[in-house]
């Protein structure tokens, strides 16, 4: 498959790792293959990863066949305004909460017209935020009839936590795709 500029799915020299790292690039490439084969699409809603999940997809030439787009809702109120996350839930629990990740994934799926929505929220660090330690991460994958959330404690510095969160949400998505469409 080639993109509009005439590229191929093979990484260019020097781009093998992509913006989000080599593991994320590999996962994204496999996800895009599965999505293309099944006629499905994906959209991303990101907080702590700040667009790295979307970057992992767009690092792959031809990704526009299956990647609809993404929303980086870093500010809490944008999670409500752009993604439809319930403001009462955010006021009560804050943005570092598994059901917020679920609502973000569902909201981006619906609002961007994708078959699947994925999301990331949490604390990248270096310090605690909202009463949670750095490395507290929630990721979600939303399909039409179900949403799966994973909560984890990731170790490392800010960059490592963010990259690991990207890898975890992409791994969760690939697992769900294999269950659903294999």
C-alpha positions as CSV (number, residue, x, y, z in Angstrom):
1,X,0.0,0.0,0.0
2,X,1.3,3.5,-0.7
3,X,0.5,6.9,0.6
4,X,-0.5,9.9,-1.5
5,X,3.1,11.0,-1.9
6,X,4.0,7.6,-3.4
7,X,5.7,6.1,-0.4
8,X,5.5,2.5,0.8
9,X,4.7,0.8,4.0
10,X,8.4,0.0,4.5
11,X,10.2,2.4,6.9
12,X,12.5,4.9,5.3
13,X,16.2,4.9,6.2
14,X,16.6,6.7,9.5
15,X,12.9,6.5,10.3
16,X,12.8,2.9,11.5
17,X,12.0,3.9,15.1
18,X,9.4,6.6,14.2
19,X,8.5,9.4,16.6
20,X,6.9,7.1,19.2
21,X,9.7,4.5,19.1
22,X,10.4,1.2,17.3
23,X,8.1,-1.0,19.4
24,X,5.2,1.4,18.9
25,X,5.9,1.7,15.2
26,X,5.8,-2.1,14.8
27,X,2.5,-2.4,16.7
28,X,1.0,0.5,14.7
29,X,2.0,-1.1,11.4
30,X,0.4,-4.5,12.4
31,X,-2.8,-2.7,13.7
32,X,-3.1,-0.8,10.4
33,X,-2.8,-4.1,8.5
34,X,-5.6,-5.7,10.5
35,X,-7.8,-2.6,10.2
36,X,-7.3,-2.4,6.4
37,X,-8.1,-6.1,6.0
38,X,-11.3,-5.7,8.1
39,X,-12.4,-2.4,6.7
40,X,-12.2,-0.7,10.2
41,X,-10.8,2.6,11.3
42,X,-9.3,4.0,14.5
43,X,-9.2,7.4,16.2
44,X,-7.2,8.5,19.2
45,X,-7.9,10.6,22.4
46,X,-4.8,11.4,24.3
47,X,-3.9,13.2,27.4
48,X,-0.5,12.2,29.0
49,X,0.8,10.9,25.7
50,X,0.2,14.2,24.0
51,X,-0.3,12.8,20.4
52,X,2.3,10.0,20.5
53,X,-0.3,7.4,19.7
54,X,-1.5,9.3,16.7
55,X,2.2,9.8,15.7
56,X,2.8,6.1,15.9
57,X,0.0,5.6,13.3
58,X,1.0,8.4,11.1
59,X,4.6,7.3,11.1
60,X,3.3,4.5,8.8
61,X,3.0,5.5,5.2
62,X,-0.6,4.9,3.9
63,X,-2.0,5.2,7.5
64,X,-4.8,7.4,6.2
65,X,-6.6,4.2,4.9
66,X,-7.4,3.3,8.5
67,X,-6.5,6.2,10.9
68,X,-9.2,8.8,11.1
69,X,-7.5,11.3,13.4
70,X,-6.9,12.2,17.0
71,X,-7.7,14.7,19.8
72,X,-5.1,15.8,22.3
73,X,-7.2,16.9,25.2
74,X,-4.5,17.8,27.7
75,X,-6.6,20.3,29.7
76,X,-9.3,18.6,31.8
77,X,-12.2,20.8,30.5
78,X,-11.3,19.8,26.9
79,X,-12.1,16.2,27.8
80,X,-15.7,17.3,28.3
81,X,-15.9,19.9,25.5
82,X,-14.2,17.8,22.7
83,X,-14.7,14.2,23.8
84,X,-18.0,14.3,25.8
85,X,-16.5,13.1,29.1
86,X,-19.1,13.7,31.9
87,X,-18.0,16.9,33.7
88,X,-19.5,15.6,37.0
89,X,-17.3,12.5,36.8
90,X,-14.2,14.7,36.1
91,X,-15.1,17.0,39.0
92,X,-15.6,14.1,41.4
93,X,-12.6,11.9,40.3
94,X,-10.3,14.0,38.2
95,X,-8.8,13.0,34.8
96,X,-6.6,10.2,36.2
97,X,-9.5,7.6,36.4
98,X,-10.2,4.5,34.4
99,X,-13.8,5.5,33.5
100,X,-12.5,8.8,32.1
101,X,-10.2,6.8,29.8
102,X,-13.2,4.7,28.7
103,X,-15.3,7.9,28.1
104,X,-12.5,9.5,26.1
105,X,-12.1,6.4,23.9
106,X,-15.8,6.2,23.3
107,X,-16.1,9.9,22.7
108,X,-13.3,10.0,20.1
109,X,-14.7,7.0,18.3
110,X,-18.1,8.6,18.0
111,X,-17.0,12.1,17.3
112,X,-14.4,11.2,14.7
113,X,-16.6,8.6,13.0
114,X,-14.2,5.7,13.6
115,X,-14.9,2.0,14.2
116,X,-12.5,2.0,17.2
117,X,-11.4,4.6,19.7
118,X,-8.3,4.5,21.9
119,X,-7.3,6.7,24.8
120,X,-4.6,7.5,27.3
121,X,-4.7,9.4,30.5
122,X,-2.6,9.5,33.6
123,X,0.4,11.0,35.3
124,X,3.7,11.0,33.3
125,X,5.7,12.8,36.0
126,X,8.1,13.8,37.1
127,X,6.1,14.2,40.2
128,X,2.7,13.2,41.5
129,X,-0.5,14.8,40.2
130,X,-4.1,14.8,41.4
131,X,-3.0,12.6,44.3
132,X,-1.6,9.9,42.0
133,X,2.1,9.0,41.7
134,X,4.0,9.4,38.4
135,X,3.5,6.3,36.2
136,X,-0.2,5.9,37.0
137,X,-1.7,5.3,33.6
138,X,-5.2,4.4,32.2
139,X,-5.6,3.3,28.6
140,X,-8.8,2.3,26.9
141,X,-10.0,0.7,23.6
142,X,-13.6,1.3,22.6
143,X,-15.4,-0.8,20.0
144,X,-19.0,-0.3,19.1
145,X,-20.3,-2.8,21.7
146,X,-17.7,-2.7,24.4
147,X,-14.9,-0.7,26.0
148,X,-11.9,-2.2,27.7
149,X,-9.8,-0.3,30.2
150,X,-6.4,-1.2,31.6
151,X,-4.9,0.6,34.6
152,X,-1.2,0.3,35.3
153,X,1.7,1.6,37.2
154,X,4.6,2.2,34.8
155,X,8.2,2.8,36.0
156,X,10.6,5.2,34.5
157,X,11.1,8.9,33.8
158,X,8.5,11.1,32.0
159,X,9.6,10.0,28.5
160,X,9.7,6.3,29.4
161,X,6.2,6.4,31.0
162,X,4.8,8.1,27.9
163,X,6.4,5.7,25.5
164,X,5.4,2.7,27.6
165,X,1.8,4.0,27.7
166,X,1.8,4.2,23.9
167,X,3.0,0.7,23.6
168,X,0.5,-0.6,26.2
169,X,-2.5,1.0,24.5
170,X,-1.4,-0.2,21.0
171,X,-0.8,-3.7,22.5
172,X,-4.3,-3.6,24.0
173,X,-5.8,-2.5,20.7
174,X,-4.0,-5.2,18.7
175,X,-5.2,-7.9,21.2
176,X,-8.8,-6.7,20.9
177,X,-8.5,-6.7,17.1
178,X,-7.2,-10.2,17.1
179,X,-10.1,-11.3,19.3
180,X,-12.7,-9.5,17.3
181,X,-11.6,-9.9,13.7
182,X,-9.3,-12.9,13.6
